[in-house]
Amino acid sequence: MTVIEADKKREATASIRGYIYQLDATLLEILRSGIDDEVVIEGIEDFDRYTTDNITYSQVKYYAGQNLTNSVLRDPLHKLFTHFINLKKTQRNNRKYIIYGHFASVNISTEKLTPQRFREAMAYSKETKSEDGKKSRTSHSLLDGSTIKDSEIQEFCDRFEIKISESFDEHRRLVIEAVRVANRVSPLEAEGFSYPRAFDYISNLAIKADHNDRKSTQRQLIEHLKGCQAIHHKWMLREKSSREYEKHFRQLYFQQQNTHGTTRLFIIEIDTTENTATIHDLLVEISRKWSSANARLIPDRDRHAPFVMLRGIDNDRLAEVKHALYDSGIEFVDGYPYRDSPYRESQLLTAQTQTNKISLRLIDTLENLVAAVNQVERRLCYAYDFFLTQPSKDIWSSSSKRTFSIPIENLSNIKNII
């Protein structure tokens, strides 16, 4: 066996792990930020977060084999301070600065900085040699030659923070968990599908030349991961038996029969050749299981009827479905109270009562669906997007409204899932 020699001082492993750690930290920042807060990768610092109130600049340091000391802190701290002090005074109030990192051990205080501690961190000694060969050390500071006042240093210290983070593997675990929570998937899905896609997303952003192309929000990341979720579900549909597949999603999304406090939407992609009777039977089943129309003991304020949008269905087929529902005694509203009426949201949102047994709310477009649901007072909203070819667009602006994309082979899959 060939013995491979390597110069330990020149190995790039630590640098590579440090860059991976930085990308993981960026992912975590995006997932812990507000839904529309912008995070710029490789902006002023390793990542910068923009909210309506503040701009936060973060440097990421991964030194698994090095201790955090004043000498390690000095240069990154001075870089942050230099950025702050060069801002106009009117720009300083909403700026924050963070050094985020993992070290072998922490040998200095990470409490809030004071001007004295700041000056201590800036100080260093330098060895010099005289003409006769004698060595001596002289004291210096990165602040030498400046006229910085303690009041300005204090102003920076009030906006600066050191965050000690986890080791590489534990940090990765936290990122995967954050991806799992944001994408509402199982741990296996998060680790095997969602996290690799999220990391690839961040990596591709990081190499963009223009900083305007190196930014993302939590909403954009989740929208990107939604496609990953759909891909994984498509894989499950292919690899598992229909019974296993349907059982998985029934347990995942439909095991809880208590619908109080939750608005449910069924977005169903319809094949152009689908039989009208099959569509009708599915809607009757949705009405039976997910509407309180026939429940006697539920007070009117807690009653609910699911929204249904049949995606891709033509007008003639939709009319046939409505005729079949009416003939079978299913009470529904669709936003059109009379023939040739314009669409009226108020009619679609007609309250279900013990006497007005509305079972379904049929709706024709995603835009009308969003507008109507935003008028509903229930806090949670779950949209089940059953698709044959491509998932529908995720159009929610609130984290309390979620879309679950579920691929199907035919409508009977839906009946068995719900």
C-alpha positions in Angstrom: 0.0 0.0 0.0 1.3 3.4 -0.9 2.1 5.7 2.0 0.7 9.1 1.3 2.7 12.0 2.9 1.1 15.3 3.7 2.3 18.5 5.3 -0.2 19.0 8.2 0.4 22.8 8.1 -0.8 22.9 4.5 -3.8 20.7 4.7 -7.0 22.4 3.6 -9.3 20.3 5.7 -9.8 22.9 8.4 -10.4 25.7 5.9 -13.0 23.6 4.0 -14.8 22.7 7.2 -14.7 26.3 8.2 -16.4 27.3 4.9 -19.0 24.6 5.3 -19.6 25.7 8.8 -20.1 29.3 7.5 -22.7 28.1 5.0 -24.5 26.0 7.7 -24.5 29.1 10.0 -26.0 31.1 7.1 -28.8 28.5 6.7 -29.5 28.6 10.4 -29.7 32.4 10.3 -32.2 32.4 7.4 -34.3 29.8 9.2 -34.3 31.7 12.5 -35.0 35.1 10.9 -38.4 36.6 10.1 -40.2 35.1 7.1 -39.2 38.1 4.8 -36.0 39.2 6.5 -33.2 39.3 3.8 -29.9 37.6 4.5 -27.1 38.5 2.2 -24.3 35.9 1.9 -20.8 37.3 1.7 -22.0 40.9 2.0 -20.2 43.3 4.2 -19.5 40.2 6.4 -20.0 36.5 6.1 -23.7 37.1 6.2 -25.7 40.3 6.8 -29.3 40.2 8.0 -31.7 43.0 7.0 -34.9 43.5 9.0 -37.3 46.4 9.1 -35.5 47.7 12.2 -31.9 46.6 12.1 -29.0 45.5 9.9 -26.8 42.8 11.6 -23.3 41.9 10.3 -22.0 38.5 11.3 -18.5 37.0 11.0 -18.3 33.2 11.3 -15.2 31.6 12.8 -14.7 27.8 13.1 -11.4 27.1 15.0 -11.9 23.6 16.4 -8.1 23.4 17.2 -7.6 26.9 18.5 -8.6 28.8 21.6 -10.5 32.0 21.6 -8.0 34.6 23.0 -7.5 38.3 22.5 -5.0 37.6 19.7 -7.6 35.5 17.9 -10.4 38.1 18.5 -8.3 41.1 17.6 -8.4 41.2 13.8 -12.1 40.3 13.2 -13.2 42.6 16.0 -11.1 45.5 14.6 -12.6 44.9 11.1 -16.2 45.2 12.5 -15.2 48.3 14.5 -13.7 49.9 11.5 -16.9 49.4 9.5 -18.9 50.9 12.3 -16.7 53.9 12.9 -16.7 54.8 9.2 -20.5 55.1 9.1 -22.1 58.4 9.4 -23.5 59.0 12.9 -27.0 58.9 11.6 -26.4 55.4 10.2 -25.1 53.8 13.4 -28.3 53.4 15.5 -29.7 50.4 13.7 -26.5 48.5 13.2 -25.4 45.4 15.1 -22.3 43.3 14.9 -21.7 39.6 15.8 -18.8 37.2 15.9 -20.3 33.7 15.7 -18.0 30.8 16.2 -16.7 27.6 17.7 -13.3 27.3 19.4 -11.4 24.6 21.2 -11.9 26.5 24.4 -12.8 30.1 25.3 -10.0 31.8 27.3 -11.5 35.3 27.5 -14.8 36.8 28.7 -17.6 36.8 26.2 -19.7 39.1 28.3 -20.6 42.5 26.9 -17.5 44.4 25.8 -16.4 47.6 27.6 -14.0 50.2 26.2 -11.3 48.9 28.5 -11.7 45.3 27.3 -11.9 46.5 23.7 -8.6 48.4 24.0 -7.0 45.3 25.7 -8.1 43.2 22.7 -6.6 45.7 20.3 -3.2 45.6 22.1 -0.3 43.3 21.0 3.4 43.1 21.4 6.1 43.0 18.7 9.6 41.6 18.9 12.4 43.8 17.6 16.2 43.3 17.3 18.7 46.0 17.9 21.9 46.4 15.8 23.9 44.6 18.5 21.5 41.6 18.2 19.6 42.1 21.4 15.9 41.2 21.2 13.2 43.1 22.9 9.4 43.4 22.8 7.5 46.6 22.3 3.8 47.3 22.9 1.4 48.3 20.1 -2.3 48.6 19.3 -4.4 48.4 16.2 -5.7 51.8 17.4 -2.3 53.4 17.3 -2.4 56.7 15.4 -6.2 57.1 15.8 -8.1 59.6 18.0 -10.9 57.2 18.9 -12.8 58.3 22.1 -14.1 55.9 24.7 -17.6 57.2 24.0 -17.3 55.9 20.4 -15.9 52.6 21.5 -18.8 52.3 24.0 -21.3 53.0 21.2 -19.8 50.1 19.2 -19.7 47.8 22.3 -23.4 48.4 22.8 -24.0 46.9 19.4 -21.5 44.0 19.5 -21.9 40.4 20.6 -19.9 37.2 20.7 -21.9 34.1 20.1 -20.2 30.8 20.9 -21.7 28.1 18.7 -21.6 24.3 18.7 -19.1 21.8 17.3 -19.3 20.9 13.6 -21.5 17.8 13.9 -23.8 19.3 16.6 -24.1 22.5 14.6 -25.0 20.5 11.5 -27.6 18.6 13.6 -29.2 21.9 14.6 -29.4 23.1 11.0 -31.0 19.8 9.9 -33.6 20.2 12.7 -34.3 23.8 11.7 -34.8 22.6 8.1 -37.1 19.8 9.4 -39.3 22.2 11.4 -39.5 24.8 8.6 -40.4 22.2 6.0 -42.6 20.1 8.2 -41.0 16.8 7.2 -39.7 13.8 9.1 -36.1 13.6 10.4 -35.2 11.1 7.7 -36.6 13.4 5.0 -34.8 16.4 6.4 -31.4 14.7 6.6 -31.6 12.8 3.3 -33.5 15.2 1.1 -34.3 18.7 2.4 -31.0 19.6 4.0 -28.8 18.6 1.0 -31.1 20.7 -1.2 -30.9 23.6 1.2 -27.1 23.4 1.4 -26.9 23.3 -2.4 -29.2 26.3 -2.6 -27.0 28.4 -0.2 -23.8 27.2 -1.9 -25.0 28.3 -5.3 -26.0 31.7 -4.0 -22.6 32.2 -2.3 -20.7 32.1 -5.6 -22.9 34.7 -7.4 -20.8 37.7 -8.6 -23.4 40.3 -7.8 -24.3 40.8 -4.1 -27.9 41.4 -5.1 -28.0 37.8 -6.3 -26.5 36.5 -3.0 -29.5 37.1 -0.8 -32.4 35.0 0.4 -35.3 35.0 2.8 -36.9 32.2 4.8 -39.9 32.3 2.5 -37.7 31.9 -0.6 -35.8 29.0 1.0 -38.9 27.2 2.1 -40.4 27.7 -1.4 -37.2 26.1 -2.8 -37.5 23.2 -0.3 -41.1 22.6 -1.2 -39.9 21.2 -4.5 -37.6 18.9 -2.6 -40.5 17.7 -0.5 -42.5 17.0 -3.6 -39.6 15.1 -5.2 -39.3 12.9 -2.1 -43.0 12.2 -2.0 -42.8 11.4 -5.8 -40.1 8.9 -5.0 -42.2 7.4 -2.2 -45.1 7.0 -4.6 -42.9 5.1 -7.0 -41.1 2.9 -4.5 -43.9 2.0 -2.1 -47.1 0.1 -2.6 -50.2 2.2 -2.9 -51.4 0.9 0.5 -48.1 1.9 2.3 -48.0 5.3 0.5 -51.6 6.2 1.4 -51.1 5.0 5.0 -48.0 7.2 5.4 -49.8 10.4 4.4 -53.0 9.5 6.3 -50.9 9.2 9.5 -48.8 12.3 8.6 -51.6 14.8 7.8 -55.0 13.3 8.4 -54.8 11.1 11.5 -56.1 14.0 13.7 -59.8 14.2 13.2 -60.4 17.2 15.4 -60.8 20.0 12.9 -61.7 22.8 15.3 -59.6 25.9 14.9 -58.2 24.9 11.5 -59.2 25.9 8.0 -58.5 23.1 5.5 -58.1 23.4 1.7 -58.0 20.7 -0.8 -56.3 21.7 -4.1 -56.7 18.8 -6.5 -55.2 18.5 -9.9 -57.7 17.0 -12.3 -56.8 15.0 -15.4 -58.7 16.0 -18.5 -60.0 12.5 -18.9 -61.2 12.1 -15.4 -64.7 10.7 -14.9 -67.2 13.2 -13.5 -68.7 10.6 -11.1 -65.2 9.9 -9.7 -64.7 13.6 -8.9 -68.2 13.8 -7.4 -67.5 10.8 -5.2 -64.3 12.3 -3.9 -65.9 15.6 -3.0 -68.6 13.8 -1.2 -66.0 11.9 0.8 -64.1 15.2 1.6 -67.4 16.7 2.7 -68.3 13.7 4.9 -64.9 13.6 6.7 -63.8 17.2 6.9 -67.0 19.2 7.2 -69.1 19.7 10.3 -72.3 20.1 8.3 -74.0 17.1 9.8 -72.6 17.4 13.4 -75.4 18.4 15.8 -73.5 19.3 18.9 -71.0 21.8 17.5 -71.8 25.5 18.1 -72.1 27.7 15.1 -69.0 29.6 15.9 -66.9 26.4 15.7 -68.4 25.0 12.5 -66.3 24.5 9.4 -66.5 23.5 5.8 -63.4 22.8 3.7 -62.4 24.9 0.6 -61.9 22.8 -2.6 -60.2 23.9 -5.8 -60.2 21.6 -8.8 -57.0 22.6 -10.6 -57.0 22.1 -14.4 -60.6 21.2 -14.8 -62.5 22.8 -17.7 -65.7 24.8 -17.1 -68.0 22.2 -18.7 -66.7 19.4 -16.5 -66.8 21.7 -13.4 -70.5 22.4 -14.2 -71.2 18.7 -14.4 -69.6 18.1 -11.0 -71.7 20.9 -9.5 -74.9 19.5 -11.0 -74.0 16.0 -9.5 -73.3 17.5 -6.1 -76.6 19.4 -6.1 -78.6 16.3 -7.2 -77.0 14.2 -4.4 -78.1 16.8 -1.8 -74.6 18.2 -1.0 -74.9 21.9 0.0 -72.1 24.0 -1.3 -71.2 27.6 -2.1 -68.9 28.7 -5.0 -69.0 32.5 -4.9 -71.7 32.8 -7.6 -75.1 33.3 -5.9 -77.2 33.4 -9.2 -76.8 32.8 -12.9 -74.4 35.2 -14.6 -73.5 36.7 -11.3 -70.0 38.1 -10.8 -67.8 36.3 -8.3 -68.7 37.4 -4.7 -66.4 36.5 -1.9 -69.2 37.1 0.7 -71.3 34.3 -0.8 -68.3 31.9 -0.7 -67.8 32.7 3.0 -71.5 32.2 3.9 -71.5 30.8 7.5 -72.3 27.2 8.1 -75.0 26.7 10.8 -77.1 23.9 12.1 -79.8 24.9 9.6 -77.5 26.1 6.7 -75.6 22.9 6.2 -72.9 24.1 3.8 -70.5 21.1 3.3 -68.1 22.5 0.7 -66.7 25.8 -0.6 -65.8 25.4 -4.2 -63.4 28.0 -5.7 -62.0 28.4 -9.1 -58.6 30.3 -8.8 -55.7 30.4 -6.4 -56.0 34.2 -6.1 -59.7 34.0 -5.0 -58.7 31.1 -2.7 -56.0 33.2 -0.9 -58.3 36.3 -0.7 -61.1 34.3 0.9 -58.9 32.3 3.4 -57.3 35.6 4.5 -60.8 36.7 5.7 -61.2 33.6 7.8 -60.5 34.1 11.5 -59.2 30.7 12.3 -55.5 30.9 13.1 -54.2 27.8 11.3 -54.7 27.0 7.6 -53.6 23.7 6.0 -53.7 23.4 2.2 -53.4 19.8 0.8 -52.0 20.1 -2.7 -52.7 16.7 -4.5 -50.9 16.8 -7.8 -50.5 14.5 -10.8 -47.7 16.4 -12.6 -46.5 19.5 -10.9 -47.3 20.9 -7.4 -49.2 24.2 -7.3 -47.6 27.5 -6.4 -47.3 28.2 -2.6 -49.0 31.5 -2.2 -49.2 32.1 1.6 -47.7 35.1 3.3 -48.1 33.8 6.8 -46.2 31.0 8.7 -49.6 29.9 10.1 -50.7 28.9 6.6 -49.0 25.9 5.1 -49.1 23.9 1.9 -48.4 20.1 1.8 -47.7 18.9 -1.7 -48.7 15.2 -2.2 -48.2 13.5 -5.5 -50.9 11.0 -6.6 -51.5 8.6 -9.4 -55.3 9.0 -9.4 -58.1 10.3 -7.3 -58.6 7.0 -5.5 -55.3 7.7 -3.7 -56.9 10.8 -2.2 -59.9 9.0 -0.9 -57.7 6.4 0.8 -55.4 9.1 2.3 -58.0 11.4 3.8 
